Amino acid sequence: MMKKEDQSELSRRGFLHDMSATGAFIGMSSFAAADDKPPTDADGEVIPGFEKGEEDPNASKGWQSVSDLRVKVGIAGYGQCKFGASFFYQNHPNVEVIGATDLDPSRCAALAKAVGAKKTYTSCEEMIKDKEIDAVYIATDAPSHGRLAIMALEHGKHVCSAVPAVFGLESLEEAEKLINAVKTSGMKYMMNETSCFHAALYAWRQRYKAGAFGKIIYSEGEYFHYFAKPLGGYNPKTGKVDTNGWRKGLPPQWYPTHSNAYHIGITDGSFTEVSCMGMPSEVPHLKPENNDYQNSFGSEIALFRTNDGGMSRMGVTWDIPTHAGERGRIYGQKAGDAGIDGARPPLPPGMRAGGHGGSHGHLTCEFIDSILRDRKPWINVATALNMTIPGFIAHQSALKGGELLKIPQYQL
């Protein structure tokens, strides 16, 4: 059960809503990969976000089919978190999983078995060139997301990408290429931001859209993931998943979407400028001489100006051991509780909600539904970039002692 202090509550003035989204929701569905076991870190501990919970027996109540079409999907990536299988494309009634790929042959075979793919490929690039495939789900290492998404769009594929949308020092240039590829190709692009389908955030979004909050004055988001040891990740130098992979020493605000979603995901707005402070870490792999990023920060806390004049505090840290996961709060000019049904939509029969607050299955359904109905997905390319790019700018601000910096704006 959820701890009392983490429960959603309305403040005395009716402005504050607060809920933890760390996997403690009542009725949260469980994670399941092919072997139904959650992924673990080097110490055998379950990676935050993949904790098991109870399945909701009524998750499909009210679901209605919108099409008899089946989208032919290729899935890339089966690393430490087994993301390729854990979003349940293989369970969706409107999906046929055509292909699977991972750079490691044994993981590629395991992914194909987990999702029932009839074809395997030696790389995502090879899979993208397969004309039989309509859409790709890119669950590879973060540095490759933007490049592979752009390539897939240029080859006429719809794209769903794990977070973040783009990555690294050249993220601004890559962001422009990505949004241009979406506009030019006419294909669907969606980023799999798990916080967006946490029960609290989804409900707040519905209330905000209905005008129940009024103008948002202040919002907060937090992504806390303790990294006493580096979590394994793909290492471009070795071509393998190891503890020296892309996650080692990662600047916290380079992985910003789990927290930034607690404003952008609710409002579809953006951040226009940022001042960010960073705190050096005592963890050995977060010493600049011990990681490829030359990063020393274990925590970065950013204060953003929102596009409608409000304020938002977004924090990412690898150094706090007492809390793990994503959570947020939102304060508006109105109470926000107007009897609006904020429940997440029903899932197709046989589809599971999955990890990260029961978000996995809902994200897959949102992407597939956008293709079937030929509509813009919720976490589309502009929303994805408005969640992602502010983190990279925030890190630059932290390197400059909190200097106020402008943030590029993206529209589709």
FIKOL-445523 format. One record per residue: residue in three letters; x negated, y, z negated of N, C-alpha, C, O in turn. Coordinates in steps of 0.001 Angstrom, whole numbers, plus 500000, padded with zeros to 6 digits. Example, Ala and Ser with C-alpha at 12.3 -4.5 7.8 and 13.67 -1.06 7.14 Angstrom:
FIKOL-445523
ALA486810494310492200487700495500492200486800496700492200485764496681491535
SER487150497750492920486330498940492860487100500030492130486591501138491961
***
This chain:
FIKOL-445523
MET499162498797500000500000500000500000499128501252500000497987501219499538
MET499653502328500505498914503580500568498756504203499188499684504194498379
LYS497580504738498933497369505438497683498249506679497612498517507324498626
LYS498690507001496411499628508112496238499071509407496770499783510190497399
GLU497753509642496509497200510930496927497044511044498438496825512143498948
ASP497155509897499188497023509930500632498367509945501340498408510027502567
GLN499481509868500594500798509821501216501178511181501779500765512231501287
SER502000511115502854502509512352503441503480513003502462504381512352501934
GLU503281514289502233504186514972501320504392516401501764503543516991502433
LEU505503516936501392505828518319501700505470519170500493505875518874499368
SER504715520221500733504282521057499619505440521888499074506529521920499649
ARG505184522557497959506212523359497292506786524401498232507981524694498177
ARG505955524963499091506451525963500033506885525340501354507418526032502222
GLY506663524050501509507101523388502725506147523514503887506540523319505037
PHE504880523843503601503936524029504687502994522846504881502515522637505995
LEU502714522079503858501631521106503923502144519706504191503079519238503541
HIS501536519055505136501773517642505369500417516950505386499478517439506014
ASP500309515819504703499002515176504574499188513668504536499923513139503702
MET498526512997505432498585511535505390497255510960505816496661511419506792
SER496783509966505101495587509246505509495919508339506667496984507723506690
ALA495009508245507644495219507361508786494086506371508878493508506180509948
THR493766505745507780492607504869507711492968503405507785492146502552507453
GLY494165503097508207494558501709508309495399501270507139495582500068506946
ALA495924502194506342496705501827505169498193502051505368498940502074504389
PHE498649502217506609500058502465506843500901501255506487500486500119506714
ILE502057501483505942503006500414505692503449499850507037503863500595507926
GLY503361498534507179503799497885508401502835498022509555503208497735510692
MET501590498456509307500630498593510384500310497237510989500075496277510256
SER500296497140512318500020495881512966498547495539512867497704496417512685
SER498243494258512987496869493808512806496088493858514094496654493845515187
PHE494774493916513950493863493823515069493748492365515489493795491461514654
ALA493600492151516761493321490788517200492528490816518488492979491389519479
ALA491366490213518491490650489940519722490972488500520088491948487940519588
ALA490175487898520946490488486552521401490514485562520246491343484652520219
ASP489603485741519288489540484809518173490298485319516950490240484709515882
ASP491019486455517107491831487022516035491001487430514823491521487502513709
LYS489730487692515031488865488132513944488410489561514199487980489875515309
PRO488495490440513196488063491817513399486554491902513537485841491089512948
PRO486040492874514306484598493022514465483942493508513183484550494229512392
THR482689493101512988481953493449511778480633494117512112480137494017513235
ASP480064494810511111478766495436511287477654494451510929477898493261510732
ALA476419494977510849475263494117510598475325493439509238474707492392509044
ASP476060494016508296476191493428506956477410492525506824477708492029505737
GLY478120492312507941479297491464507895480553492163507420481578491515507208
GLU480492493491507248481661494253506817482518494631508026481993494965509088
VAL483837494575507855484738494953508939484524496420509292484486497279508411
ILE484385496703510588484186498069511049485455498874510772486548498425511117
PRO485333500058510154486520500854509833487417501059511050486952501351512152
GLY488723500895510812489699501011511876490218499670512349491253499594513012
PHE489490498598512005489881497267512461490401496384511327490545495174511501
GLU490683496978510175491213496207509069492557495583509450493351496188510170
LYS492797494379508963494045493705509279495187494249508431494981494654507286
GLY496363494257508984497570494648508273498716493758508697498513492755509381
GLU499905494119508298501079493323508622501640493710509993501683494887510350
GLU502065492710510745502759492961512006504184493445511713504818492994510758
ASP504669494349512529506049494828512406506956493926513242506862493949514469
PRO507816493144512630508664492227513401509672492946514291510247492331515189
ASN509894494232514056510864495006514847510188495944515844510820496876516340
ALA508910495708516142508157496631516989508741496776518388508565497816519023
SER509436495748518880509992495790520236511460496193520285512053496239521363
LYS512047496481519142513460496824519102513735498086519915513136499134519672
GLY514632497978520870514991499118521703514160499272522949514401500185523738
TRP513177498394523152512325498529524342513108498187525601513894497240525611
GLN512892498957526663513536498700527944512502498768529052511647499654529064
SER512584497846529964511671497827531109512008498975532055513177499295532271
VAL510963499592532617511173500684533574510824500271534995511111501003535942
SER510199499091535154509762498664536472509430497177536449509085496613535410
ASP509546496550537637509105495167537804507683495098538358507133494010538527
LEU507098496240538637505751496267539204504719495796538179504925495919536971
ARG503619495260538673502519494856537816501261495582538275500870495478539437
VAL500641496300537384499415497031537671498239496070537542498088495395536523
LYS497418496014538566496262495116538569495069495841537945494565496827538484
VAL494635495326536799493667496033535958492346495278535883492319494048535837
GLY491255496031535871489924495508535582489432496106534278489624497297534034
ILE488804495303533441488377495736532110486862495632531987486268494611532334
ALA486246496702531490484788496749531338484414496971529881484829497959529276
GLY483630496056529314483060496264527986483573495326526924484772495270526650
TYR482633494568526311482986493636525238481830493591524238481290492531523923
GLY481473494781523753480343494907522841480725494626521405481571493777521125
GLN480082495362520485480255495077519072481707495163518615482133494365517779
CYS482472496109519142483862496291518722484862495488519558486055495492519254
LYS484395494800520606485268493972521453486456494766521983487567494245522091
PHE486210496034522311487306496901522733488003496407523993489198496643524167
GLY487270495719524880487874495286526128489111494437525952490015494483526787
ALA489170493655524872490321492786524631491278493340523598492432492915523538
SER490825494282522780491605494672521608492682495706521873493363496140520944
PHE492850496113523147493953497013523492495066496285524243496017496914524709
PHE494950494972524361496051494079524728496630494299526118497831494124526322
TYR495789494682527078496269494724528466496796493355528884497759493254529644
GLN496161492318528385496545490948528741497934490572528245498493489565528680
ASN498501491371527336499832491081526789500934491944527383502110491727527090
HIS500579492910528205501586493835528722502322493204529907501679492690530822
PRO503656493234529906504417492572530974504236493198532349504533492555533357
ASN503760494430532415503553495095533703502085495150534106501695495978534929
VAL501276494276533531499843494252533831499419492851534249499829491854533656
GLU498600492803535267497875491582535628496385491902535526495872492718536292
VAL495698491272534600494268491511534451493541490729535536493493489499535508
ILE492986491448536476492307490844537615490867490496537281490402489396537580
GLY490151491449536651488724491262536474488213491729535136488864492506534438
ALA487022491238534782486348491605533547484859491720533814484303491002534644
THR484224492637533094482786492795533261482124493273531983482706494031531207
ASP480919492825531782480033493299530730478615493029531225478372492041531918
LEU477690493902530870476323493730531356475649492486530795474697491971531381
ASP476145492005529659475637490766529083476477489593529610477689489577529392
PRO475879488624530288476655487537530899477523486764529908478652486398530234
SER477010486511528705477804485757527738479000486565527260480083486011527074
ARG478820487867527057479943488711526657480940488866527802482147488938527575
CYS480433488915529024481305489008530191482220487785530261483421487911530498
ALA481648486617530055482436485383530077483454485365528942484592484934529129
ALA483041485837527763483950485857526614485099486829526847486237486541526476
LEU484817487968527452485868488939527749486850488363528761488063488481528587
ALA486334487743529812487207487160530822488143486127530203489324486071530546
LYS487623485320529303488451484321528621489495484988527730490644484553527672
ALA489079486060527029489984486732526091491169487387526794492277487412526260
VAL490931487917527998491991488663528688492591487900529853493506488395530511
GLY492090486702530115492634485892531198492295486402532579493074486225533516
ALA491124487041532720490727487587534023490293486470534967489603485536534559
LYS490702486572536230490355485545537208489012485829537890488443484946538533
LYS488509487053537750487226487412538356486300488012537300486766488620536336
THR485005487845537478484003488538536661483023489249537590482855488879538752
TYR482385490278537043481457491099537818480210491345536978480265491335535748
THR479097491563537648477852491797536928477755493195536354476906493455535502
SER478620494110536810478600495488536312479960496128536536480769495641537327
CYS480198497218535835481436497977536042481444498592537440482492498672538082
GLU480282499021537905480182499599539243480650498610540304481352498986541243
GLU480258497335540154480695496309541097482203496118541023482867495996542052
MET482741496092539820484176495902539647484975497042540256486022496816540863
ILE484489498256540097485181499432540629485357499342542142486327499873542684
LYS484444498687542817484490498581544282485477497534544773485719497443545976
ASP486051496745543878487016495709544254488344496373544621488994496978543768
LYS488740496261545868489945496934546360491229496325545823492293496935545941
GLU491153495125545231492350494496544676492798495170543383493960495057542993
ILE491879495869542719492148496454541407492773497841541550492284498678542308
ASP493864498072540808494552499368540813494014500328539769493952501536540000
ALA493622499789538612493241500629537471492131499946536684492029498719536670
VAL491303500750536032490237500205535202490339500765533795490694501925533581
TYR490016499901532847489885500322531455488407500276531120487797499207531124
ILE487829501439530828486390501575530592486134501600529094486358502612528431
ALA485662500474528568485348500341527143483865500059526974483467499213526175
THR483060500773527731481608500600527726480977501534526694481681502155525897
ASP479633501630526711478934502556525819479318503994526145479549504336527305
ALA479385504832525116479867506206525279479121507011526345479762507748527094
PRO477783506900526444477099507702527458477517507403528893477276508227529775
SER478135506251529155478504505892530523479952506226530871480347506074532027
HIS480750506673529914482185506864530159482458507824531310483196507493532238
GLY481872508996531251482152510002532270481719509554533654482481509671534614
ARG480501509043533763479966508615535061480837507526535681481163507598536865
LEU481216506522534899482012505422535437483432505869535771484007505421536763
ALA483999506752534946485340507259535231485367508036536536486288507871537337
ILE484381508868536755484302509645537995484196508715539197484877508913540203
MET483342507703539093483178506749540185484482506016540476484854505841541636
ALA485173505590539426486423504860539610487488505737540271488187505285541178
LEU487612506969539828488574507895540429488267508114541907489175508152542737
GLU487001508255542224486594508467543619486858507240544484486940507345545708
HIS486991506075543847487316504848544565488825504540544509489246503427544822
GLY489617505521544113491058505366544143491633504519543030492670503881543210
LYS490965504502541866491459503741540720492019504695539658491469505773539433
HIS493104504292539018493523504950537795492521504572536702491939503487536729
VAL492329505478535742491286505262534733491827505495533334492453506518533055
CYS491574504527532459491704504734531018490323504551530418489672503532530649
SER489874505528529652488517505503529100488542505533527582489362506226526980
ALA487643504779526969487412504921525543486845506310525268486427507004526195
VAL486827506718524005486331508041523630484812508000523440484241506953523139
PRO484165509165523623484672510434524162484707510406525681484163509499526310
ALA485364511423526270485535511456527720484196511619528428483939510948529428
VAL483350512496527924482006512724528455481042512743527276481470512663526124
PHE479753512846527550478794512635526473477492513361526759477017513409527893
GLY476926513927525692475537514347525735475275515769526160476181516594526275
LEU474007516025526389473545517378526675474090517910527995474214519122528173
GLU474412517023528910474929517445530212476445517301530282477010517169531367
SER477106517325529117478538517067529071479349518123529812480374517786530405
LEU478938519365529802479705520413530473479733520190531977480778520341532610
GLU478606519836532544478552519557533981479385518316534317480103518286535316
GLU479275517300533467480032516072533698481535516313533548482340515715534262
ALA481905517192532617483318517509532418483922518137533672485040517795534056
GLU483200519041534308483692519664535533483855518640536643484826518686537398
LYS482909517717536745483008516668537767484202515763537499484895515343538426
LEU484436515464536220485534514568535869486889515191536181487731514542536802
ILE487117516427535767488423517041536007488644517291537491489775517216537971
ASN487572517588538223487699517764539665488020516441540354488771516407541329
ALA487444515345539839487723514023540415489185513643540219489793513037541101
VAL489753513998539061491171513724538819492027514544539774492954514015540389
LYS491727515822539901492525516698540761492422516279542229493414516301542959
THR491233515904542649491009515560544055491626514213544407492228514055545470
SER491473513251543514491934511888543805493438511717543659494037510889544346
GLY494054512491542771495471512321542487495772511110541626496936510750541451
MET494733510471541083494922509296540253495154509701538795494872510833538402
LYS495673508760538002495891509020536580494581508815535809493805507905536100
TYR494361509681534827493244509514533895493780509714532486494517510664532224
MET493406508812531576493778508970530175492613508552529287491896507601529597
MET492432509266528185491431508910527185492126508211526018493172508667525555
ASN491556507121525548492159506310524488491857506875523107491137506249522330
GLU492393508042522790492170508596521451493133507956520459494338508208520496
THR492590507127519574493413506338518658494184507188517660495293506817517276
SER493631508317517228494335509146516243495693509603516753496609509829515963
CYS495828509739518070497074510263518631498270509371518339499394509864518240
PHE498052508070518201499151507170517900499118506667516467499754505659516157
HIS498388507349515580498624507136514162500035507636513851500501508621514423
ALA500692506947512948502099507253512681502310508709512289503260509346512745
ALA501425509240511442501593510614510974501429511610512109502275512482512305
LEU500338511481512856500082512444513923501188512391514967501644513436515431
TYR501624511204515341502671511092516352503961511763515886504633512444516660
ALA504297511560514611505514512185514075505382513702514055506327514411514400
TRP504217514204513654504005515648513635504118516236515034504645517334515211
ARG503622515505516028503705515985517411505162516148517835505529517152518445
GLN505988515156517509507400515229517891508082516423517214508897517110517830
ARG507746516661515952508341517787515229507840519123515760508603520083515861
TYR506546519182516101506000520415516662506674520731517993507070521872518232
LYS506807519726518864507431519933520169508877520400520042509387521122520898
ALA509534519973518950510923520380518715511024521739518029512127522220517773
GLY509883522363517729509883523679517100509990523664515594510161524719514982
ALA509894522475514963510111522371513515508987522988512697509209523385511553
PHE507785523079513257506666523696512546506525525177512839505889525906512078
GLY507108525623513929506845526978514364505406527084514844504858526130515397
LYS504804528225514637503415528419515025502503527765513989502723527888512784
ILE501482527072514474500537526421513566499525527458513078498819528082513870
ILE499473527624511758498541528580511167497174527944510953496140528549511238
TYR497187526711510444495930526068510062496092524560510150497124524009509765
SER495062523902510661495062522436510724493691521929510307492692522647510357
GLU493680520668509897492433520028509485492386518611510039493416517946510154
GLY491192518158510377490996516780510780489650516292510282488685517052510196
GLU489605515002509955488374514415509426488142513047510042489061512236510157
TYR486913512807510432486497511461510811485277511114509971484184511636510193
PHE485479510228509004484405509799508100484075508339508396484939507467508306
HIS482839508088508743482396506715509022480989506580508456480035507148508986
TYR480878505832507391479600505722506670478616504859507456478913503716507801
PHE477455505418507730476405504721508475475132504645507644474146505313507957
ALA475145503830506577473906503627505830472873502955506716471672503200506601
LYS473375502091507616472549501469508637473179501779509990474397501936510083
PRO472369501869511032472953502159512344473842501019512812473463499851512728
LEU475030501364513306475924500375513882475411500025515270474947500896516005
GLY475495498755515625474978498326516914475641499040518074476797499454517979
GLY474918499181519157475439499808520355474575499462521540473448498994521376
TYR475090499687522734474326499381523938473078500256523989473149501469523791
ASN471952499636524253470676500334524332470205500346525779469815499302526303
PRO470233501512526443469813501577527849468369501137528065468003500705529158
LYS467546501250527014466138500873527156465948499369527242465042498889527923
THR466809498624526548466684497166526533467767496463527339467632495288527680
GLY468849497190527645469971496578528332470769495648527449471529494819527949
LYS470608495772526139471291494902525194471960495730524096471666496912523919
VAL472863495081523369473447495692522187472524495427521012472257494274520673
ASP472036496494520389471168496337519229471298497558518333472038498490518648
THR470577497553517212470695498650516237469987499920516688470081500946516013
ASN469284499875517811468670501075518369469475501633519539468960502398520354
GLY470748501238519609471598501664520710472041503114520597471500503890519808
TRP473044503463521409473436504863521553473994505469520274474003506693520141
ARG474458504660519328475024505195518089473952505633517089474241506435516200
LYS472743505136517211471715505413516209471337506896516208470852507419517211
GLY471562507566515080471201508970514955472131509921515672471799511095515833
LEU473294509448516111474223510269516882474624511523516110475063511409514966
PRO474489512720516695474999513921516031476481513765515751477231513430516668
PRO476937513990514538478341513728514207479350514368515147480327513726515532
GLN479129515625515522480105516312516369480016515907517843480742516441518681
TRP479131514969518155479149514390519489480202513285519592480412512726520668
TYR480858512973518480481935511978518467483136512625517781483536512201516697
PRO483713513654518413484629514559517704486111514293517883486921514927517206
THR486501513386518763487906513355519157488829512779518087490002513147518029
HIS488317511869517225489179511311516179489666512388515217490776512303514693
SER488838513395514987489255514498514117489959515596514907491005516086514479
ASN489406515990516050490001517077516831491422516769517287492204517682517555
ALA491755515486517375493115515107517763494158515625516787495327515773517145
TYR493740515905515544494713516367514550495150517815514764495952518345513995
HIS494630518444515795495238519702516269495611519575517744496755519823518124
ILE494633519186518575494873519125520017495957518109520352496804518361521208
GLY495933516958519677496927515929519950498326516332519549499300515866520141
ILE498441517178518567499756517633518110500299518756518994501482518768519333
THR499435519692519362499890520910520037499653520940521543500253521756522242
ASP498786520063522055498325520136523449497591521451523715497459521880524861
GLY497119522078522647496393523334522781494908523118522967494483522097523506
SER494113524091522516492663524012522681491982524865521611492623525654520918
PHE490684524685521501489852525513520638489068526483521524488552526091522570
THR488981527733521109488352528754521963486959529163521502486141529591522316
GLU486677529037520201485338529361519690485116528605518389486064528143517753
VAL483831528484517999483505527639516857482278528157516120481333528673516716
SER482329528000514805481160528144513946481041526851513159481993526434512499
CYS479889526218513223479720524896512618478471524874511742477430525424512104
MET478595524233510589477466524034509691477129522545509631478020521696509623
GLY475843522245509590475393520866509490474572520654508233473882521561507770
MET474652519443507682473866519090506507472949517926506844473423516876507279
PRO471634518092506649470709516990506929471007515777506058471473515901504926
SER470728514606506610471017513351505935469760512778505283468636513065505695
GLU469984511959504254468890511225503624468770509815504198467852509076503842
VAL469692509438505085469650508115505703468482508060506684468341508964507508
PRO467642507031506622466428506992507461466671507147508956465919507860509621
HIS467701506499509508467879506586510959468427507943511389468489508237512582
LEU468830508779510413469261510133510723468164511153510449468443512330510218
LYS466932510703510475465790511596510491465416511842511951465398510900512743
PRO465121513077512320464909513376513747463804512556514402463852512307515606
GLU462823512139513632461741511338514202462147509880514421461417509118515054
ASN463315509495513894463738508093513962464888507843514929465393506722514986
ASN465318508842515690466386508615516660466121509406517933465425510422517914
ASP466676508937519023466426509531520333467051510908520500466695511641521423
TYR467988511271519609468641512573519703467869513665518968468201514846519068
GLN466835513260518227466089514190517361467054514922516435466907516114516166
ASN468036514177515959469094514729515116468816514463513648468402513365513277
SER469044515465512815468868515303511372470185515372510605470223515062509414
PHE471263515775511275472523515997510570473295514691510373473512513924511310
GLY473699514469509131474599513363508837476030513826508710476955513015508748
SER476222515133508559477561515715508436477586517050509171476644517838509082
GLU478676517293509897478868518578510576480330518997510412481248518270510792
ILE480523520183509839481864520707509571482060521968510411481312522938510290
ALA483085521930511265483305523011512225484577523776511896485593523181511538
LEU484516525096512019485694525956511919485983526517513301485171527245513872
PHE487143526173513831487532526569515183488613527642515151489442527680514242
ARG488592528513516156489713529382516479490543528652517528490000528150518512
THR491863528590517321492722527902518277493200528866519352493119530084519190
ASN493700528310520452494093529152521583495294530030521279495541531000521996
ASP496058529708520215497188530569519855496878531426518628497790531947517986
GLY495596531571518305495186532497517249495054531901515869494676532609514935
GLY495352530620515704495228529983514404493817529508514110492877529838514832
MET493676528734513051492370528244512616492440526745512365493478526208511979
SER491315526087512593491275524640512417489898524232511909488869524638512450
ARG489906523412510847488636522888510321488546521409510672489427520622510326
MET487469521042511364487288519663511788485921519158511337484888519748511654
GLY485937518063510597484700517533510043484417516117510502485321515285510583
VAL483149515851510801482683514503511118481456514225510260480537515042510197
THR481446513073509602480303512744508753480011511262508776480916510433508866
TRP478716510938508691478246509552508567477744509277507151477252508181506883
ASP477855510229506254477155510162504972478031509931503747477500509756502650
ILE479343509925503894480223509813502727480731508378502595481512507929503435
PRO480307507649501560480662506234501448482034505969500832482496504828500836
THR482687506993500308483918506769499549485182506828500395486275506609499873
HIS485063507112501661486241507175502524485820506827503940484750507234504391
ALA486655506079504643486371505746506034487639505899506852488726505533506405
GLY487497506432508034488632506535508928488966507956509304488164508872509118
GLU490175508131509844490625509416510350491855509865509576492734509063509260
ARG491905511147509278493091511697508631493157513194508923492178513784509380
GLY494290513795508666494427515215508943495607515826508219496392515136507567
ARG495709517121508348496778517908507736497151519041508690496347519461509522
ILE498361519516508557498803520598509434499714521542508662500594521106507921
TYR499493522835508846500262523872508154500894524776509208500204525301510082
GLY502203524951509119502873525815510073503691526903509408503785526956508182
GLN504279527766510210505121528835509690506458528321509166507145528998508402
LYS506817527099509595508037526467509127507693525157508422506567524666508502
ALA508681524610507738508434523433506901508037522203507697507280521372507195
GLY508524522061508926508145520935509756509010519708509606508895518782510409
ASP509868519665508612510710518495508385512153518881508683512842519447507834
ALA512599518573509884513940518989510302514793517809510726515663517941511586
GLY514546516665510130515334515486510440515072514915511813515912514198512357
ILE513922515221512383513579514750513725512968513357513625512095513117512791
ASP513425512442514473512890511095514485511496511116515107511348511337516309
GLY510479510887514284509104510898514779508510509516514933507290509375515015
ALA509349508491514974508852507121515078508180506884516430508602507426517451
ARG507133506069516415506462505715517653507392504882518541508268504181518034
PRO507204504955519861508100504221520765507952502714520592506917502241520122
PRO508977501961520970508891500508520849507865499919521813507579500492522864
LEU507327498785521443506359498078522272507062496971523048508067496438522580
PRO506554496619524220507150495498524957507039494207524145506107494061523354
PRO507962493278524325507870491999523627506530491321523900506085491244525046
GLY505896490834522843504608490180522975503419491111522880502281490655522766
MET503667492417522927502598493410522829502339493712521363503282493888520592
ARG501086493773520973500744494052519589500275495497519446499753496085520393
ALA500461496055518275500056497437518027498548497539517831497920498446518376
GLY497954496624517064496504496560516953495901497461515907496589497931515001
GLY494613497699516037493838498422515038493962499925515130494752500467515903
HIS493138500594514298493134502051514212494537502605513988495048503399514778
GLY495148502162512880496455502679512524497575502211513428498592502891513560
GLY497398501050514055498444500546514943498545501298516249499626501404516828
SER497409501830516722497433502688517910497113501958519210497505502421520281
HIS496420500842519141495861500246520359496919499915521403496815500343522552
GLY497931499160521009498963498779521963499734499963522504500107499982523677
HIS499977500954521654500714502147522095499929502922523151500520503449524093
LEU498615502998523005497802503694523993497870502995525344498018503644526380
THR497764501682525330497856500930526584499215501135527238499299501323528452
CYS500272501102526448501620501314526996501774502718527578502418502891528613
GLU501196503707526932501264505079527443500576505187528797501100505825529710
PHE499409504571528932498677504624530195499441503902531307499615504447532397
ILE499891502693531036500599501919532052501916502595532426502288502620533599
ASP502617503139531446503873503821531728503661505047532611504505505360533450
SER502534505746532426502266506925533265502076506522534725502422507279535632
ILE501531505342534949501366504838536314502718504411536881503061504767538009
LEU503477503657536111504764503149536589505750504273536892506506504197537861
ARG505740505316536063506677506434536250506084507569537085506766508546537393
ASP504802507429537450504099508474538203504194509817537489504642510814538056
ARG503761509818536232503784511039535426502410511268534804501557510380534807
LYS502211512458534279500955512785533619500888512095532258501818512234531464
PRO499823511358531968499724510732530649499495511774529566499031512880529839
TRP499825511407528339499683512328527207498243512810527057497993514011527156
ILE497312511932526826495915512341526632495245512374527999494328511604528284
ASN495736513301528847495238513423530209493855514059530218493298514342529157
VAL493300514285531390491906514723531476491686516087530807490656516292530165
ALA492631517015530945492463518321530320492523518203528800491699518787528097
THR493497517449528292493594517235526849492359516525526328491835516876525270
ALA491892515525527068490698514775526662489480515675526559488715515580525599
LEU489295516543527534488133517434527515488278518509526446487287518924525844
ASN489509518964526205489731519947525143489532519345523756489326520077522788
MET489591518011523651489242517332522402487736517080522298487163517135521210
THR487107516805523433485721516335523448484698517458523432483809517477522581
ILE484816518391524363483787519410524561483565520288523326482420520653523062
PRO484600520646522555484348521466521370483338520853520399482633521583519702
GLY483262519530520345482294518901519459480860519163519878479996519413519038
PHE480609519106521170479248519373521658478855520836521420477709521138521089
ILE479820521727521593479541523147521316479344523345519810478496524133519393
ALA480118522639519007479975522743517549478582522309517104477986522939516230
HIS478064521248517692476713520806517326475680521864517685474734522087516930
GLN475853522517518827474937523599519192475010524737518180473993525341517841
SER476230525028517695476389526049516671475653525661515391474994526493514767
ALA475772524378515002475080523917513790473578524051513922472895524405512961
LEU473055523770515115471614523908515346471173525369515242470002525656514994
LYS472126526293515435471833527723515369472312528342514056472526529551513969
GLY472477527498513038472843528005511719474255528512511594474536529351510738
GLY475159528019512434476564528429512347476945529565513265478015530150513097
GLU476109529899514229476417530978515165477756530727515857478045529601516262
LEU478570531774515992479866531660516636479679531524518148479069532389518777
LEU480204530434518736480023530162520151481370529972520844482322529458520257
LYS481429530396522099482623530243522903482717528818523438481701528156523651
ILE483951528352523652484205526994524115484904527052525463485879527792525596
PRO484452526301526482485150526252527765486574525716527607486859524924526709
GLN487456526163528496488857525755528459489176524909529701488660525169530788
TYR490029523900529524490352522983530612491867522892530787492615522747529820
GLN492297522979532041493715522871532385493881521980533590493032521969534482
LEU494972521228533625495239520332534744496414520874535552496810520268536547
***
